[in-house]
Amino acid sequence: MASEKNYNPQMHSAEHILNQVMVRRFGISRSFSNHIEKKKSKCDYHFGRSLTPIEEQGISDEVNRIIHMDLTVSTRFMDRKEAEAQFDLSRLPEDAGDLLRIVEIGDFDSCPCIGPHVASTKGIGTFRLVSADFENGVLRIRFKLDRPNS
């Protein structure tokens, strides 16, 4: 398997939740490009328009609802052939191998991933959608996280 990405576990876990919220709300694919950093992150989606302020708030509310459910984040391994039937593997690196790591966030989300994650969504903190811009068929969502309450 390829080396682990150098992602912040809280941000990376929030990115998974944001992706699934976008899939469920708008019927689109997961982000085709992202940049995950500790202070601020972004996800790019193929989309047909700008988001309304009400949609932006709804996305934030839904991501935070899932985070505050305190879902367990776990991993399991799956044969590539089995994974091909369940997931889009087009973004996997060539050297990912035949045994793929699947990250599951409760029963809300699962996808192949090599990055680090929190053990439970309560460790993520509060999601803040900073901005959403639309240009040339691409919706870019920028977000930050506020520290979790201890």
Phi, psi and omega per residue, in radians:
M1 nan 2.588 -3.134
A2 -1.116 2.803 -3.138
S3 -1.146 2.657 -3.096
E4 -1.171 2.386 3.098
K5 -1.147 2.643 3.137
N6 -1.612 1.090 -3.111
Y7 -1.769 2.641 3.007
N8 -1.252 2.202 -3.064
P9 -1.013 -0.691 -3.135
Q10 -1.158 -0.856 3.138
M11 -1.104 -0.728 -3.098
H12 -1.136 -0.700 3.101
S13 -1.155 -0.706 3.088
A14 -1.090 -0.649 3.105
E15 -1.065 -0.722 3.097
H16 -1.049 -0.782 -3.132
I17 -1.150 -0.790 3.093
L18 -0.996 -0.790 3.129
N19 -1.011 -0.795 -3.115
Q20 -1.195 -0.614 3.065
V21 -1.081 -0.761 3.136
M22 -1.134 -0.722 3.101
V23 -1.047 -0.840 -3.080
R24 -1.250 -0.693 -3.095
R25 -1.312 -0.656 -2.975
F26 -2.081 -0.057 3.109
G27 1.152 0.528 -3.140
I28 -1.840 3.015 3.066
S29 -1.381 2.843 3.031
R30 -1.000 2.904 -3.127
S31 -0.977 2.456 3.115
F32 -1.597 -0.244 3.117
S33 -2.637 2.502 3.073
N34 -2.663 2.810 3.068
H35 -2.405 1.918 -3.032
I36 -1.869 2.025 3.131
E37 -2.278 2.820 -3.091
K38 -1.120 -0.705 -3.061
K39 -1.486 -0.722 -3.131
K40 -2.697 2.482 -3.117
S41 -2.277 2.902 3.100
K42 -2.520 2.631 3.053
C43 -2.294 2.399 3.101
D44 -1.932 2.338 -3.126
Y45 -2.198 2.522 2.940
H46 -1.293 2.128 -3.013
F47 -2.647 2.788 -3.036
G48 -1.748 -0.010 -3.040
R49 -2.966 3.059 3.020
S50 -1.311 2.772 3.005
L51 -1.489 2.601 3.010
T52 -1.437 2.778 3.060
P53 -0.991 -0.622 3.116
I54 -1.155 -0.701 3.092
E55 -1.147 -0.730 3.105
E56 -1.021 -0.795 3.133
Q57 -1.133 -0.689 3.122
G58 -1.101 -0.687 3.092
I59 -1.106 -0.848 3.118
S60 -1.025 -0.808 -3.126
D61 -1.067 -0.737 -3.109
E62 -1.216 -0.751 3.092
V63 -1.035 -0.790 3.138
N64 -1.179 -0.586 3.080
R65 -1.065 -0.781 3.140
I66 -1.169 -0.778 3.113
I67 -0.978 -0.811 -3.060
H68 -1.331 -0.070 3.035
M69 -1.291 -0.185 3.120
D70 1.000 0.907 3.141
L71 -1.368 2.521 3.077
T72 -1.298 2.386 3.062
V73 -1.852 2.125 -3.067
S74 -2.349 2.934 3.090
T75 -2.234 2.656 3.010
R76 -2.552 2.924 -3.127
F77 -2.013 2.523 -3.044
M78 -2.451 2.445 3.046
D79 -1.074 2.441 -3.099
R80 -0.935 -0.740 -3.116
K81 -1.058 -0.751 3.103
E82 -1.149 -0.726 -3.133
A83 -1.129 -0.640 3.129
E84 -1.015 -0.541 -3.133
A85 -1.343 -0.334 -3.060
Q86 -1.941 -0.434 -2.987
F87 -2.319 2.737 2.977
D88 -1.432 1.981 -3.080
L89 -1.757 0.195 -3.040
S90 -1.101 -0.427 -3.122
R91 -1.606 -0.063 3.131
L92 -1.219 2.473 3.073
P93 -1.173 2.704 -3.124
E94 -0.980 -0.605 -3.066
D95 -1.588 0.377 -3.109
A96 -1.159 -0.406 3.082
G97 1.557 -3.059 -3.093
D98 -1.676 -0.203 3.100
L99 -2.000 1.994 -3.030
L100 -1.855 2.479 3.101
R101 -1.492 2.170 3.123
I102 -1.911 2.180 3.102
V103 -1.733 2.262 -3.127
E104 -2.088 2.312 3.060
I105 -1.933 1.678 -3.031
G106 0.894 -2.425 3.037
D107 -1.794 0.290 -3.107
F108 -1.503 -0.711 -3.062
D109 -2.583 2.569 2.959
S110 -2.628 2.469 3.094
C111 -2.887 2.738 3.058
P112 -1.149 2.394 -3.098
C113 -2.883 2.517 3.099
I114 -1.924 -0.035 -3.063
G115 -1.417 2.895 3.108
P116 -1.395 2.619 -3.117
H117 -2.431 2.877 3.030
V118 -1.267 2.865 3.106
A119 -1.405 -0.490 -3.105
S120 -2.594 2.561 -3.086
T121 -1.086 -0.365 3.116
K122 -1.107 -0.321 3.129
G123 -1.459 -0.020 -3.099
I124 -1.373 -0.749 -3.016
G125 1.789 -2.806 -3.113
T126 -1.821 2.236 -3.136
F127 -1.374 2.357 3.045
R128 -2.244 2.067 3.035
L129 -1.356 1.982 -3.060
V130 -1.431 -0.762 3.114
S131 -2.820 2.759 3.043
A132 -2.415 2.059 -3.123
D133 -2.089 2.515 3.105
F134 -2.113 2.253 3.088
E135 -2.708 2.280 3.067
N136 0.895 0.787 3.084
G137 1.376 0.141 -3.133
V138 -2.088 2.185 3.031
L139 -1.724 2.105 3.109
R140 -1.881 2.149 3.082
I141 -1.931 2.163 3.074
R142 -1.854 2.432 -3.107
F143 -2.533 2.759 3.062
K144 -2.264 2.926 3.063
L145 -2.185 2.377 2.971
D146 -1.598 2.560 -3.083
R147 -0.972 2.489 3.070
P148 -1.208 2.612 3.053
N149 -1.293 2.391 -3.125
S150 -1.376 nan nan
